[in-house]
Amino acid sequence: MKLNVKTSFVTFVTILMLSISGFAQEPARPAAAPAARPAFRMPARIISPEILPDNKVTFRLYAPKATEVALSGEWMPGFGTSELFARNDTGLFTITVVPLNPELYSYAFTVDGIRMIDPNNVQVRRDGSRYESFFIIPGPESDLYIHKNGVPHGTVTKIWYRSAVLEMDRRVYVYTPAGYETSTAKYPVFYLLHGAGGDEDAWTNMGRTAQIMDNLIAQGKAKPMIVVMTNGNANQAGAQNEVPQIPAQAGQGMAAYTRYAGKFEEHLVKDVVPFIEKNYRALTGMDNRAIAGLSMGGAHTQTITNNNPGMFGYIGVYSMGLMNFGPQNQDAAKLEQERDAKIEALKNSGYKLYWIGCGKDDFVYQSAVNLRNLLDKHNFKYTYRESTGGHTWANWRIYLSEFAPMLFK
């Protein structure tokens, strides 16, 4: 048998190469399994506040590193009152409070001495430099405070104007009723003033003015009107959370308040009213102008109307009474004489309504009694509304809800 040398040589070389390759190359290793990816898990939803069927309210806060959590709420008596949460073994703090009447309530947590809003509640309001969470217990008493589908809604505009009296640009909130933009009608104007510590944001943020006016107008209880809410702090251009502070030389606090005493009242008459009547379809004359204010705004209201009889036909003083803000060294008898003359002039001005509201537990209650005694001395006609509770927005929303339907009738 003859061997094919050429074929044998090729076969030999092929086997040799395969053998060398086998020695030089490691056997293939199985591919490593990919690292397991952690499953995506939504954090457990914490409901706070939870309004229960019997109007009890449960609050919850997950704070595993906290030692103590306390709740303070607007429904609690007095200032500084709080209640402690109970803690479970996972670090969830829980508390359930007594049944609450229908109303809007603000509240805050204190965690190991640090005050904070409820991180599980997106409903937050600002009271000057303080933030609070809030909720609404539904019911007849709070019905006006709720935004409702099917109700025509007005517009709240934030607009700047020039104050010649205060020598600065200032911001004002203006509510115009539903239909204002598409009509040619003119409307009466209601000037609504906030209290100390607040600003032009207060009446829409905490007072629920837009919702109250929308609902009252839709129900036919109030006439369509323009509502003007400007900043009652003469040393501020606008709400301090949005508007940069004015130059330091203008000052802040009580020193600035004293320096600007009387200037806000003058500027409202000389700057704000003319601006509104020039730039909005506003009816003019005392029968088409109303003014009201709470606390400090109630004092502003008295000063403005006492100094300008015949300018406003409808006057509301909320949680404020007779106060003496004059210089301490000024002659008391002279002040009283001047005040009596102003009350007589206002009495004879043809005003339509003078309305006073105060809570029985309000710290200014006696000043409201003093104001009523002064008006009684002059046989000055007024309407008095005494409510429960103290110096709170719960009362001021009620006063607005009752006062607005009396206007421009």
Secondary structure, 3 states (H helix, E strand, C coil): CCCCHHHHHHHHHHHHHHHHHHHHCCCCCCCCCCCCCCCCCCCCCCCCCEECCCCCEEEEEECCCCCCEEEEECCCCCCCCCEECEECCCCEEEEEECCCCCEEEEEEEEECCEEECCCCCCCEEEECCEEEEEEEECCHHHHHHCCCCCCCCCEEEEEEEEECCCCEEEEEEEEECCCCCCCCCCECEEEEECCCCCCCCHHHHCCCHHHHHHHHHHCCCCCCCEEEEECCCCCCCCCCCCCCCCCHHHCCHHHHHHHCCCHHHHHHHHHHHHHHHHHCCECCCHHHEEEEEECHHHHHHHHHHHHCCCCCCEEEEECCCCCCCCCCCCCHHHHHHHHHHHHHHHHCCCCCEEEEEEECCCCCHHHHHHHHHHHHHCCCCCEEEEECCCCCHHHHHHHHHHHHHHCCC
